[in-house]
Amino acid sequence: MMPTHFNKLLQRYLDKTASGDERNEFFKLVRSGEHDHDLDKNFIDLLHTEIRNPVAKEEKAVLERVFHKMTGNEPPAEVYEIRQPAAIRAHWWMAAAAVVLMTVVAWVWMIRQRVSADRMIVAGPEYVSFPDGSNVVLNEGSTLYYSKASYGRDFREVTLEGEAYFDIQHDASAPFLVHTDNVTTTVLGTAFNINAFPNAKQIVVTVTRGKVEVSDDQETFDQIIPDQCITVNALTGEFVKTDVDARMALAWMNKYLILDRVTMEEAARLIEAKYHVKVTVVNDALKKCTISAKFLKSEQLRQVLDVVSVPLGASYTMKDGNVSINGDGSNCK
């Protein structure tokens, strides 16, 4: 099911990615009462009473229940004196404001708990494979957020803090959206890199295959194709579209080795490039075996060779910068 506009605003508010206008719209919708079913029932009546009727007499009983529920203590006596001198009424409002704040915090906590039960948080460096065949390589110091239950139903949507390379499977009925601060990158099926570390002055989107569209909450900036990038000023929203060598944007991936459903023959070439050795797969049947593995922790060459060889019943020898992998390929999947 496609998330409602309200739910998107709620998620952005909880993620602390909502703009000022989005925050105002979110609280306006909360006050309207039209989305009570989207909120936690344990707090919605209390929350709405406090927001809508801050001077209503009925607030006395509401504040008493909330204060007692939140602290387990009886509320201060002055909270219940409706007719008091101005100085005491000021204390009453300070206490009331404190309880309102406590209630809002509790409500947000309850909603966050409900959302987090389904929320996946992946910290880099890491390799993420989605059920639809899309893959993400997450750089060190980066974080990816997404809903495991909702992903791939009617939409594919993630939030990125940091840098990642996306290889997205084509699906015309379900665009893939990447949210980075106030910038959204939309694709159907393509490969691209996003650099959007928190507190950075710029958000950079670079395409290696296909086409992507870059926008913010107000407008669509432009579409870019391979060897093009869009650089967005994170503060002003101004952007620049330029031609680039996309390989430069992916230089950070050279420290990782990703073997994603590749043949042993192709794996040998990737290992050669990574470790500057000559790798030979002796048996033709073994060359056609398919493997998947990821190496993101600066693994030594022997560790890599163990991982790719042992599951296939193969062995290897190393001498003078030359690696020979031997096996009959009988354990191929």
CORHUVEN-V604765 format. One record per residue. N is the residue number from 1. RES is the residue in one small letter. SS is DSSP state (H for helix, E for strand, - for the rest). PHI is phi in degrees with one decimal (none if undefined). D_CENTER is the distance of its C-alpha to the mean C-alpha in Angstrom with 1 decimal. Layout:
# CORHUVEN-V604765
((N/RES/SS/PHI/D_CENTER) (N/RES/SS/PHI/D_CENTER))
This chain:
# CORHUVEN-V604765
((1/m/-/none/19.1) (2/m/-/-69.5/17.6) (3/p/-/-65.3/16.1) (4/t/-/-70.9/18.6) (5/h/H/-60.8/18.5) (6/f/H/-63.0/19.0) (7/n/H/-63.5/16.1) (8/k/H/-64.8/13.7) (9/l/H/-65.0/15.5) (10/l/H/-60.4/15.3) (11/q/H/-63.2/11.5) (12/r/H/-65.9/11.3) (13/y/H/-65.0/14.2) (14/l/H/-66.1/12.8) (15/d/-/-79.6/9.6) (16/k/-/62.0/12.4) (17/t/-/-111.7/11.3) (18/a/-/-72.9/14.4) (19/s/-/-76.1/17.3) (20/g/H/-59.4/20.8) (21/d/H/-65.5/21.9) (22/e/H/-67.0/18.9) (23/r/H/-63.4/19.8) (24/n/H/-62.7/23.4) (25/e/H/-65.4/22.9) (26/f/H/-60.4/20.8) (27/f/H/-70.1/23.7) (28/k/H/-64.2/26.3) (29/l/H/-67.3/25.0) (30/v/H/-61.7/25.0) (31/r/H/-66.7/28.6) (32/s/H/-67.7/29.6) (33/g/-/79.3/29.3) (34/e/-/-78.6/28.3) (35/h/-/-121.6/25.0) (36/d/H/-57.7/26.4) (37/h/H/-68.0/25.5) (38/d/H/-89.3/21.8) (39/l/-/-110.9/22.4) (40/d/-/-71.1/23.6) (41/k/H/-66.4/27.4) (42/n/H/-67.4/28.4) (43/f/H/-123.3/27.7) (44/i/H/-64.3/27.8) (45/d/H/-64.7/31.6) (46/l/H/-65.1/31.7) (47/l/H/-60.5/29.0) (48/h/H/-68.8/30.6) (49/t/H/-62.1/34.1) (50/e/H/-70.3/33.0) (51/i/H/-76.7/31.3) (52/r/H/-81.5/33.9) (53/n/-/-126.7/37.1) (54/p/-/-66.6/37.0) (55/v/-/-115.0/40.9) (56/a/-/-71.9/41.8) (57/k/-/-64.0/44.2) (58/e/-/-62.5/42.2) (59/e/H/-63.3/39.6) (60/k/H/-55.6/41.9) (61/a/H/-67.8/41.3) (62/v/H/-62.9/37.6) (63/l/H/-62.6/37.2) (64/e/H/-62.5/39.4) (65/r/H/-64.0/37.4) (66/v/H/-64.8/34.1) (67/f/H/-59.7/35.5) (68/h/H/-65.0/37.2) (69/k/H/-66.3/34.2) (70/m/H/-76.3/31.9) (71/t/H/-113.6/34.6) (72/g/-/77.9/37.2) (73/n/-/-111.3/39.8) (74/e/-/-73.6/42.1) (75/p/-/-67.7/41.1) (76/p/-/-56.2/43.2) (77/a/H/-60.4/46.5) (78/e/H/-65.9/46.1) (79/v/H/-64.8/43.1) (80/y/H/-101.1/45.6) (81/e/-/-86.6/48.3) (82/i/-/-74.6/47.9) (83/r/-/-104.8/51.0) (84/q/-/-136.1/50.9) (85/p/-/-59.7/52.0) (86/a/H/-57.0/49.6) (87/a/H/-63.3/48.7) (88/i/H/-69.5/47.9) (89/r/H/-61.2/46.0) (90/a/H/-63.4/43.8) (91/h/H/-64.2/43.1) (92/w/H/-59.0/42.4) (93/w/H/-70.0/39.8) (94/m/H/-64.8/38.2) (95/a/H/-65.3/38.0) (96/a/H/-63.0/36.8) (97/a/H/-62.8/34.0) (98/a/H/-64.1/33.0) (99/v/H/-67.8/32.9) (100/v/H/-58.6/30.9) (101/l/H/-62.2/28.3) (102/m/H/-61.0/28.3) (103/t/H/-66.7/27.9) (104/v/H/-62.1/25.0) (105/v/H/-61.6/23.3) (106/a/H/-63.8/24.2) (107/w/H/-63.5/23.0) (108/v/H/-63.0/19.5) (109/w/H/-62.5/19.5) (110/m/H/-63.8/20.6) (111/i/H/-65.7/18.0) (112/r/H/-64.0/15.2) (113/q/H/-61.9/16.9) (114/r/H/-66.4/17.1) (115/v/H/-71.5/13.5) (116/s/H/-67.3/12.3) (117/a/-/-62.0/14.7) (118/d/-/-109.1/12.6) (119/r/E/-94.6/9.1) (120/m/E/-93.4/7.8) (121/i/E/-124.5/6.7) (122/v/E/-116.8/7.5) (123/a/E/-102.8/9.4) (124/g/-/-84.7/11.2) (125/p/-/-77.8/13.6) (126/e/E/-160.6/12.7) (127/y/E/-116.3/13.2) (128/v/E/-114.9/11.2) (129/s/E/-115.6/13.5) (130/f/-/-91.6/12.9) (131/p/-/-58.4/16.1) (132/d/-/-83.2/16.9) (133/g/-/94.8/17.4) (134/s/-/-74.9/14.4) (135/n/E/-132.0/13.3) (136/v/E/-135.1/10.9) (137/v/E/-103.9/12.4) (138/l/E/-99.8/10.4) (139/n/-/-74.1/12.8) (140/e/-/-60.1/14.2) (141/g/-/78.9/13.0) (142/s/-/-113.6/9.4) (143/t/E/-137.6/6.2) (144/l/E/-119.7/3.1) (145/y/E/-120.3/2.3) (146/y/E/-163.3/5.0) (147/s/E/-94.6/8.7) (148/k/-/-66.9/11.0) (149/a/-/-73.9/14.1) (150/s/-/-89.1/13.3) (151/y/-/-59.6/11.7) (152/g/-/88.8/14.7) (153/r/-/-73.0/17.1) (154/d/-/-117.8/17.6) (155/f/-/-155.3/14.3) (156/r/E/-128.3/11.4) (157/e/E/-143.0/8.3) (158/v/E/-138.2/4.6) (159/t/E/-121.8/3.1) (160/l/E/-119.2/4.3) (161/e/E/-121.2/6.9) (162/g/E/118.5/9.7) (163/e/E/-132.2/10.9) (164/a/E/-157.0/10.4) (165/y/E/-108.3/12.9) (166/f/E/-109.8/12.3) (167/d/E/-121.2/15.2) (168/i/-/-106.4/15.0) (169/q/-/-70.7/17.8) (170/h/-/-70.1/19.8) (171/d/-/-154.2/19.8) (172/a/-/-63.9/21.7) (173/s/-/-86.3/21.2) (174/a/-/-141.5/17.4) (175/p/-/-58.7/15.8) (176/f/E/-100.5/12.4) (177/l/E/-115.9/10.4) (178/v/E/-116.8/7.9) (179/h/E/-96.4/7.6) (180/t/E/-134.8/8.6) (181/d/-/57.1/10.8) (182/n/-/-96.5/13.4) (183/v/E/-101.2/13.2) (184/t/E/-121.1/12.1) (185/t/E/-107.1/12.8) (186/t/E/-118.2/14.4) (187/v/E/-141.5/15.9) (188/l/-/-102.2/17.9) (189/g/-/-170.6/18.2) (190/t/-/-171.5/18.2) (191/a/E/-131.0/17.1) (192/f/E/-160.2/15.8) (193/n/E/-118.1/14.4) (194/i/E/-125.5/12.3) (195/n/E/-115.6/13.3) (196/a/E/-149.1/11.8) (197/f/-/-71.4/12.3) (198/p/-/-55.4/12.7) (199/n/-/69.8/16.3) (200/a/-/-75.2/17.0) (201/k/-/-79.6/19.5) (202/q/E/-132.7/18.2) (203/i/E/-118.3/15.3) (204/v/E/-118.9/16.5) (205/v/E/-115.9/15.9) (206/t/E/-126.5/18.3) (207/v/E/-103.3/19.3) (208/t/E/-110.1/21.0) (209/r/E/-154.0/21.7) (210/g/-/83.9/22.0) (211/k/E/-147.0/21.1) (212/v/E/-130.7/18.1) (213/e/E/-117.5/18.4) (214/v/E/-115.2/17.0) (215/s/E/-150.4/17.4) (216/d/-/-122.9/16.8) (217/d/-/-72.0/17.8) (218/q/-/-106.5/21.4) (219/e/-/-155.8/22.0) (220/t/E/-90.8/21.3) (221/f/E/-72.4/21.8) (222/d/E/-176.9/22.8) (223/q/E/-109.4/22.2) (224/i/E/-131.2/22.3) (225/i/E/-119.9/23.6) (226/p/-/-50.6/23.9) (227/d/-/64.2/24.9) (228/q/E/-130.0/23.8) (229/c/E/-141.6/21.2) (230/i/E/-118.7/20.3) (231/t/E/-110.9/20.1) (232/v/E/-110.1/19.1) (233/n/E/-72.0/20.5) (234/a/-/-65.6/17.9) (235/l/-/-92.8/20.8) (236/t/-/-99.3/23.1) (237/g/-/83.4/21.0) (238/e/-/-71.5/23.6) (239/f/E/-137.1/22.8) (240/v/E/-134.9/24.7) (241/k/E/-105.7/24.7) (242/t/E/-139.4/26.4) (243/d/E/-87.9/27.4) (244/v/-/-142.3/26.2) (245/d/-/-94.2/26.4) (246/a/H/-59.0/23.0) (247/r/H/-61.3/24.0) (248/m/H/-67.3/23.9) (249/a/H/-68.4/20.2) (250/l/-/-98.2/19.7) (251/a/H/-58.9/22.1) (252/w/H/-63.8/19.5) (253/m/H/-78.3/19.1) (254/n/H/-63.0/22.8) (255/k/H/-80.4/22.4) (256/y/-/-107.8/20.6) (257/l/E/-126.9/22.4) (258/i/E/-112.5/20.6) (259/l/E/-111.4/23.1) (260/d/E/-111.3/21.6) (261/r/E/53.7/24.4) (262/v/E/-106.9/26.9) (263/t/E/-75.2/30.6) (264/m/H/-62.1/32.3) (265/e/H/-63.6/34.0) (266/e/H/-70.6/30.9) (267/a/H/-59.9/29.4) (268/a/H/-60.6/32.7) (269/r/H/-65.5/32.1) (270/l/H/-67.7/28.6) (271/i/H/-66.4/30.0) (272/e/H/-58.3/32.9) (273/a/H/-66.0/30.8) (274/k/H/-73.6/28.7) (275/y/H/-109.1/31.7) (276/h/-/56.4/34.5) (277/v/-/-130.8/36.7) (278/k/E/-98.8/38.5) (279/v/E/-116.1/37.2) (280/t/E/-121.1/39.5) (281/v/E/-97.5/38.9) (282/v/-/-72.2/42.5) (283/n/-/-91.9/42.5) (284/d/H/-63.8/41.7) (285/a/H/-65.5/40.4) (286/l/H/-67.5/38.0) (287/k/H/-59.8/36.7) (288/k/-/-88.6/35.5) (289/c/-/-63.6/33.6) (290/t/E/-103.1/29.9) (291/i/E/-135.2/27.5) (292/s/E/-138.1/23.8) (293/a/E/-162.2/22.7) (294/k/E/-132.3/20.3) (295/f/E/-129.1/21.6) (296/l/-/-122.4/19.3) (297/k/-/-119.8/21.5) (298/s/-/58.5/24.5) (299/e/-/-64.1/26.5) (300/q/-/-75.0/30.1) (301/l/H/-57.2/31.8) (302/r/H/-62.8/33.6) (303/q/H/-62.4/30.4) (304/v/H/-63.8/29.0) (305/l/H/-64.2/32.4) (306/d/H/-62.0/32.6) (307/v/H/-66.2/29.3) (308/v/H/-83.5/30.2) (309/s/H/-95.0/33.9) (310/v/H/-56.6/34.4) (311/p/-/-60.9/32.6) (312/l/-/-96.1/34.8) (313/g/-/69.3/37.9) (314/a/-/-100.1/38.4) (315/s/E/-134.5/39.6) (316/y/E/-145.0/39.6) (317/t/E/-129.8/41.9) (318/m/E/-129.6/41.3) (319/k/E/-158.7/44.1) (320/d/-/52.4/44.4) (321/g/-/76.7/40.9) (322/n/E/-118.4/41.3) (323/v/E/-116.9/39.4) (324/s/E/-121.8/40.9) (325/i/E/-106.8/39.0) (326/n/E/-120.1/41.4) (327/g/-/172.7/41.1) (328/d/-/-92.3/42.5) (329/g/-/76.0/39.2) (330/s/-/-70.9/40.3) (331/n/-/-97.1/37.1) (332/c/-/-61.2/34.9) (333/k/-/-85.3/32.5))
